[in-house]
Amino acid sequence: MTTQQNTQNSVAPLRISAGWQATPYSMVFLLFFLIPLGLILMVSFWEFNEYEMIPTFTWHSYISIFEGCTQLNEYGDTCVTLKTYGSTIRISLIVWFITLILGFSVAYFLAFCVRTTAMQTMLFVLCTVPFWTSNVIRMISWIPLLGRNGLVNQSLVGMGLVDQPVEWLLFSEFSVVLAFVHLYTMFMIVPIFNSMMRIDRSLIEAATDNGATAWQTLWSVIIPLSRTGIIIGSIFVITIVMGDFVTIGVMGGQQIASVGKIIQVQTSFLQFPLAAANAVILLLVVLMIIWGLTRLVDIRKEL
Amino acid sequence: MKEEKPPVESLATDRRKVLKGTAAILASGIFPAIHAEEKIVLRYLGTAVNQDKKIAEKFKADTGIEIQYVAVTTDDVTKRAVTAPNSFDLIDTEYFSLKKIVPTGNLLGIDTKRIKNADKITTLFTKGEVAGKKVGDQGTAPKKVMYLDKPDSKTFSATPTQYMTLIPTVYNADTLGIRPDLIKRPINSWAELLNPEFKGKAAILNIPSIGIMDAAMVVEAKGIYKYPDKGNMTKAEIDLTIKTLIEAKKAGQFRALWKDFNESVNLMASGEVVIQSMWSPAVTAVRTKGIACTFQPLKEGYRAWAAGFGVPKSVTGKKADGVYEFINWFLDGWAGAYLNRQGYYSAVLDTAKAKMEAYEWAYWMEGKAAAQDIKSPNGDLLAKAGSIRDGGSYETRMGGIACWNAVMDENEYMVKKWNEFVAA
């Protein structure tokens, strides 16, 4: 009670000083996030030609992005925009699902099966190995492994399992997902592990004492209590994959469309308003996904 | 342990001595030159492919002016020229980009009276001719964007004037690269790129403005359509071209698309791809790995490109003099010979010829069999004695130009359709 009263008494001066303390970060946030974001929003309503942007207010960019999206085209496909968002979201979901299962399992192992802290730390560091080399080198090194004349195909053909080299190993959705999982499982492991370490072990003992099977303990005790970690990890993975254009480009042989790639092509052709409009739409889609996820758990409360 | 120490120490002192010595040589050789005319540093904006360290070193040794390379991609050169014209003193850009840069007024026409060898610049640029014969001028042919009426003009002049937009540096004619060891039969047409025989083993480059031209060459070669101007398609023509590409993609023709020079080298060297659009130095790079790769001349001709130096209007006074000095030096032969030895072509052929060995000139420019081993400027073996350059002599190659890299009037639509192809 006394401590509560104390904090209540000091609320007013605390607020002001807390506000001052937050100023540097607020300024960084304003300068490098809110203002650029506002500019992007503004530019998305501008006109442009080959070499300059014309300040005005037009829906041209947005209309152009969704042009032809009301009907199927001659190949029975939806328009580029829907198709691109579709494939980007699909890849994000597949990657999210796999990294979730993998990340959860690894975190579970680290948190509950490894006994000593030293061992935990060591294995944890081991998980960061994929980050020890540059992104580009990591991706390029998949080619001698998965390529037509790569190690995997040579082994498969050598063992007589297949007659022809397997083509879908590289430059396919498979290789894109593989590279993403390889890169981003870590982002799932860390927050889930963090949540799991905070679970009171006596709860698990209590569950066991009450006759719960291992599966029941997992489903009714551990998963609900690591929900925060799962959601945070999911937000990391989904937002990163939704905005990616490098990994999809290299691993997909530039043949798989992603929203990031389209934005990159548009900026390199000086079509900034179109790129900005696409960025705004992408941002909205991602925000919607995150909003959906936070419906499942109130992160601020749980933290 | 103790016994090992002294040698290490003496090695270190040796190294120090060497360093000192080098510094002294450098200082004595260059310092007076710098001192005499103040230190000028020129920021040279361009793509990494053209920014050779040895060229900057040689220029500094000759004149004392330092070149500071700013290396970005082709698209980013244009972007910087349009959005940040104060960030460089000299631009090395492709001619097709001029349609975007010149209307901004960020470049100043180059006064040819101050360029010593201006009248010797090859007729390919000034008249669109090679050895007196007209070459293909579809797309953004340099002669269309070569001249300005006034230095600060924002539109191009149709006839030659005193002011040039860019002074050409390098140019070449691109075609398909193939792996002759894996294809095992002659290839002589652009149509082969979409031949189902190479299903899953072909690649095209994912830079829309260049890729669409390669696609157009294929469409014409297959006899589907004859474009009035491949470099400036109508919407219907863009639709048709992209449709051809999409159908091929859906049938699984392409193993990959590439955007970066190194990607094309990897695809070819690893055997993932046996036929693809390619650039000359990439073919050389595959070959230096000891892998057979041919820059295959095709009966429909080449897609040409050209780059050149431009001067931003923000550069004045001593710096402007330095820029003109660099351009004059560049056309004076040493750099030209250096570029010719890499398989590019230089703007002023006479001066480059004077700096090349007779056998080198015969191999690179006259299409004759190499009298002795041909080496790159770095000393790598490029071709053994007796071999002939792909595509033959300068006249045959550059005379075979069918079209130029271009920016179309319908560029926005084209990029949009290209994205459709990538997404299909």
Chai-1 contact restraints between the chains, C-beta under 6 A:
chainA,res_idxA,chainB,res_idxB,connection_type,confidence,min_distance_angstrom,max_distance_angstrom,comment,restraint_id
A,E50,B,K100,contact,1.0,0.0,6.0,A-B,restraint_1
A,Y51,B,V82,contact,1.0,0.0,6.0,A-B,restraint_2
A,Y51,B,K100,contact,1.0,0.0,6.0,A-B,restraint_3
A,Y51,B,P103,contact,1.0,0.0,6.0,A-B,restraint_4
A,Y51,B,T104,contact,1.0,0.0,6.0,A-B,restraint_5
A,V80,B,N419,contact,1.0,0.0,6.0,A-B,restraint_6
A,V80,B,E420,contact,1.0,0.0,6.0,A-B,restraint_7
A,V80,B,A423,contact,1.0,0.0,6.0,A-B,restraint_8
A,K83,B,A423,contact,1.0,0.0,6.0,A-B,restraint_9
A,T84,B,A423,contact,1.0,0.0,6.0,A-B,restraint_10
A,G147,B,S270,contact,1.0,0.0,6.0,A-B,restraint_11
A,G147,B,E272,contact,1.0,0.0,6.0,A-B,restraint_12
A,R148,B,E272,contact,1.0,0.0,6.0,A-B,restraint_13
A,N149,B,G271,contact,1.0,0.0,6.0,A-B,restraint_14
A,E167,B,G200,contact,1.0,0.0,6.0,A-B,restraint_15
A,F171,B,A256,contact,1.0,0.0,6.0,A-B,restraint_16
A,G253,B,A256,contact,1.0,0.0,6.0,A-B,restraint_17
A,Q254,B,N206,contact,1.0,0.0,6.0,A-B,restraint_18
A,Q254,B,L257,contact,1.0,0.0,6.0,A-B,restraint_19
A,Q255,B,L257,contact,1.0,0.0,6.0,A-B,restraint_20
A,A257,B,V422,contact,1.0,0.0,6.0,A-B,restraint_21
A,A257,B,A423,contact,1.0,0.0,6.0,A-B,restraint_22
A,I262,B,N419,contact,1.0,0.0,6.0,A-B,restraint_23
A,S268,B,D75,contact,1.0,0.0,6.0,A-B,restraint_24
A,F269,B,V415,contact,1.0,0.0,6.0,A-B,restraint_25
